Amino acid sequence: MKRLLSIACLLGAMFAHGQDDLLSELDSTQVDDGYASAAFKGLQIITLQTTKMPAANEWYVVVSHRFGSVEKGFDTFFGLDNATTKLGAIYGVNSWLSASFSRHTLLKMYEGSLKYRLARQGNDFPVDIAGYSTIDVNSFIEKDEYPGLEFSDRLIYIHQLLISRKFNKALSLELVPSFIHKNLYEPTLENNDQFSLGTGGRIKLTKRMSLNLEYAYNFDKPDYYKNPLSVGLDIETGGHIFQMVFTNSQAMTESGYLTSAAGDWGKGDFFFGFNLYRVF
């Protein structure tokens, strides 16, 4: 475990030199038009999306890893032998809309998403509200195993409402109701629709660091899956946001994270990883 933490700290230190002007922007708490800003510094609390939007014409490159479970110790080098990766890009179309595309090694999943601002916390409104809509394409499924497989069978749709409030400079909280529809039939479910209710928050520890926590309750999950529970540490480094992650769900897509968490915190069965955002 000490090796994992050492590796994570080294990765964080590699990005410790960035643009001071961007860090100053991230640390701002109020903009000139009277709206609260920076309820969350990252685009994700840990895996759940936040209400933060990229600026117009702003690009983010995202690199995320979730290693295997630490439960087996040195047999799998505390999970490093079973790493999964997410590579993606996010573009701010304008001040209220962003588009993203990513590829995940777990289930060879492709993901396209739109995030759109619906309301902002300010003098006349108590919360930020955004919508997040995603379509996943599962390219792992082999047609040899499913002879009647159509392309539409590979698709998963997710719609989320993101509702957050910044209470002060140190504390922000968010509520995330989600609807997930899987076209591919799963015999363990009565139907292909699932609903979850997530919540998360951020507590600022220092100028550059915050502690994040999130949990989601899946109303329709099979008994052998768990509800995802994750804790993370945000490290702000100018042009980068580095997030250390500990979670009981190895998946990084919304659909996999919310519906297929397999780790059991009580048994030491959880996954270490990180998210890295680079702003252009």
C-alpha positions in Angstrom: 0.0 0.0 0.0 2.9 2.3 0.8 4.2 1.7 -2.7 0.9 2.8 -4.2 0.8 6.0 -2.2 4.4 6.8 -3.1 3.6 6.3 -6.8 0.6 8.6 -6.5 2.5 11.3 -4.7 5.2 11.1 -7.3 2.7 11.5 -10.1 1.1 14.5 -8.3 4.5 16.1 -7.9 5.3 15.8 -11.6 2.5 18.2 -12.3 3.2 20.6 -9.4 4.4 23.4 -11.7 1.7 25.1 -13.7 0.3 28.4 -14.7 -0.4 30.7 -11.6 -3.1 32.6 -13.5 -5.2 29.5 -13.9 -4.8 28.6 -10.3 -5.9 32.1 -9.3 -9.0 31.6 -11.5 -9.7 28.2 -9.7 -9.4 29.9 -6.3 -11.9 32.6 -7.1 -15.2 32.5 -5.2 -17.3 35.1 -6.9 -17.5 36.4 -10.5 -18.5 39.9 -11.5 -22.1 39.0 -12.5 -23.0 37.9 -9.0 -22.9 34.1 -9.5 -21.0 31.8 -7.1 -18.1 30.1 -8.8 -15.9 27.1 -8.2 -18.3 25.0 -6.2 -16.1 22.1 -7.4 -12.6 22.5 -8.8 -12.8 19.4 -10.9 -15.2 18.3 -13.6 -15.8 15.2 -11.4 -16.2 14.8 -7.7 -14.5 11.4 -8.0 -16.4 9.5 -10.7 -19.7 11.4 -10.5 -19.8 14.6 -12.6 -19.9 18.0 -11.0 -21.8 21.1 -12.1 -18.5 22.7 -13.2 -18.4 23.6 -16.9 -15.4 24.2 -19.1 -15.1 27.7 -20.4 -16.0 28.4 -24.1 -13.4 27.0 -26.5 -11.5 25.4 -23.6 -10.1 21.9 -24.1 -9.5 19.3 -21.4 -7.5 16.1 -21.9 -8.4 13.4 -19.4 -6.3 10.5 -18.3 -7.7 8.1 -15.6 -6.6 4.8 -14.2 -8.2 2.4 -11.8 -5.9 -0.4 -10.7 -7.1 -3.8 -9.6 -8.3 -4.6 -6.1 -5.7 -4.1 -3.4 -7.2 -7.1 -1.6 -4.7 -9.7 -2.9 -1.7 -7.7 -1.9 1.7 -8.6 -3.5 0.1 -11.3 -5.6 -1.2 -8.6 -7.9 1.2 -5.9 -6.7 -1.7 -4.3 -4.8 -3.8 -4.1 -8.1 -1.2 -2.6 -10.4 -1.2 -5.8 -12.5 -4.9 -5.3 -13.4 -5.1 -1.7 -14.3 -7.8 -0.2 -16.5 -7.4 3.1 -18.4 -9.7 5.9 -19.6 -8.5 8.4 -22.3 -10.7 11.3 -23.3 -11.1 14.9 -24.4 -13.7 17.5 -23.3 -14.5 20.7 -25.3 -16.4 23.7 -24.1 -18.7 24.5 -26.9 -19.9 27.7 -25.2 -20.5 28.9 -21.6 -23.4 26.5 -21.0 -22.6 23.4 -23.1 -19.6 21.0 -23.3 -19.1 17.8 -25.3 -16.7 14.9 -24.5 -15.5 11.6 -25.9 -13.5 8.9 -24.2 -12.4 5.3 -24.6 -12.2 2.9 -21.7 -10.2 -0.4 -21.6 -12.7 -2.0 -19.3 -15.2 -3.7 -21.7 -13.6 -1.7 -24.5 -16.2 1.0 -23.9 -16.6 4.1 -26.0 -18.4 7.0 -24.4 -19.8 10.3 -25.8 -21.4 12.9 -23.5 -23.0 16.3 -23.3 -23.1 18.5 -20.2 -25.4 21.5 -20.2 -25.9 24.2 -17.6 -29.5 24.8 -16.6 -29.2 27.2 -13.7 -26.5 28.9 -11.6 -26.2 29.6 -7.9 -26.3 33.3 -7.3 -28.1 36.2 -5.6 -31.5 35.0 -7.0 -31.1 31.2 -7.0 -29.8 28.8 -4.3 -28.1 26.1 -6.4 -26.3 25.2 -9.6 -28.1 22.8 -11.9 -26.7 21.0 -14.9 -27.8 18.0 -17.0 -25.4 15.2 -18.2 -26.4 12.8 -20.9 -24.2 9.9 -22.1 -24.3 7.2 -24.6 -21.9 4.2 -24.2 -21.0 1.7 -26.8 -19.9 -1.7 -25.5 -17.4 -3.1 -28.2 -16.3 -6.0 -26.0 -19.4 -8.1 -26.8 -18.6 -10.7 -29.5 -21.1 -11.5 -32.2 -20.0 -15.1 -32.1 -21.5 -15.3 -28.6 -24.6 -13.4 -29.5 -25.5 -14.4 -33.1 -28.5 -12.1 -33.3 -26.5 -9.1 -32.0 -27.4 -5.7 -33.5 -25.4 -2.6 -33.0 -28.2 -1.1 -31.0 -27.8 -3.9 -28.5 -24.4 -2.5 -27.6 -25.8 0.8 -26.4 -26.3 2.2 -22.9 -28.0 5.5 -22.2 -27.5 7.6 -19.0 -29.3 10.8 -18.1 -28.3 12.7 -14.9 -29.4 15.8 -13.1 -26.6 17.5 -11.2 -27.7 19.8 -8.4 -24.9 21.4 -6.3 -24.6 24.2 -3.7 -21.5 26.0 -2.5 -22.1 26.8 1.1 -18.8 28.6 1.7 -15.2 28.6 0.5 -14.6 25.2 2.1 -17.7 23.2 1.6 -19.8 22.2 -1.5 -22.4 19.4 -1.8 -24.1 17.8 -4.7 -27.1 15.6 -5.4 -27.2 13.4 -8.6 -30.3 11.4 -9.6 -29.6 9.1 -12.5 -31.5 7.0 -15.0 -29.6 4.2 -16.8 -31.0 2.2 -19.8 -29.2 -0.8 -21.2 -30.3 -2.1 -24.5 -28.5 -5.5 -24.0 -30.8 -7.8 -22.0 -29.6 -8.8 -18.6 -31.4 -11.8 -17.2 -30.7 -10.7 -13.6 -32.8 -7.6 -14.0 -36.6 -7.4 -14.3 -36.1 -4.8 -17.0 -33.3 -2.8 -18.6 -33.9 0.4 -16.7 -32.1 1.3 -13.5 -32.4 4.3 -11.2 -29.8 5.6 -8.7 -29.5 8.5 -6.4 -26.0 9.8 -5.8 -24.6 12.4 -3.4 -21.1 13.8 -2.9 -19.2 16.7 -1.5 -15.9 18.6 -1.3 -14.2 19.9 1.7 -11.3 22.3 1.1 -8.2 21.4 3.2 -5.6 23.9 1.9 -5.4 26.3 -1.0 -4.4 23.5 -3.3 -6.0 20.4 -1.8 -9.5 19.2 -1.0 -11.1 16.0 0.3 -13.9 14.6 -1.8 -16.5 11.9 -0.9 -19.3 10.4 -3.0 -21.9 7.6 -2.7 -24.7 6.4 -4.9 -27.6 4.1 -4.1 -28.8 1.9 -6.9 -32.5 1.1 -6.5 -32.4 -1.8 -9.0 -29.0 -3.5 -8.7 -28.6 -7.3 -8.3 -27.6 -8.5 -4.9 -24.1 -9.4 -5.9 -23.2 -5.8 -6.8 -22.6 -3.1 -4.3 -23.5 0.6 -4.1 -20.4 2.7 -5.2 -18.6 4.5 -2.3 -15.5 6.5 -3.1 -13.1 8.9 -1.4 -10.6 11.1 -3.2 -8.1 13.9 -2.8 -8.0 16.8 -5.3 -4.5 18.4 -5.9 -4.6 21.7 -7.9 -1.4 22.4 -9.8 -2.1 25.3 -12.2 -2.9 23.8 -15.6 -3.6 20.4 -14.0 -6.1 18.9 -11.6 -4.9 15.6 -10.1 -7.3 13.4 -8.2 -6.2 10.5 -6.1 -9.1 7.9 -5.9 -10.0 5.0 -3.6 -13.3 3.3 -4.7 -15.1 0.0 -4.6 -16.0 0.3 -8.3 -13.3 -0.2 -11.0 -15.4 1.1 -13.8 -15.0 4.7 -14.9 -18.1 5.1 -17.1 -21.2 6.3 -15.4 -23.1 3.2 -16.3 -20.5 0.8 -15.0 -19.7 2.8 -11.9 -23.4 3.1 -10.9 -24.5 -0.4 -11.7 -21.5 -2.8 -11.4 -19.5 -1.9 -8.3 -18.1 -5.2 -7.1 -15.7 -4.3 -4.3 -16.5 -4.6 -0.6 -14.9 -2.0 1.6 -15.5 -4.1 4.7 -13.3 -6.8 3.3 -10.5 -4.5 2.1 -11.7 -5.1 -1.5 -11.3 -1.7 -3.1 -9.5 -0.1 -6.0 -6.9 2.7 -6.1 -6.6 5.1 -9.0 -6.3 8.6 -10.2 -7.9 11.2 -12.6 -5.7 13.7 -14.3 -7.1 16.8 -16.2 -4.9 19.0 -18.4 -6.5 22.3 -19.5 -5.6 23.8 -22.9 
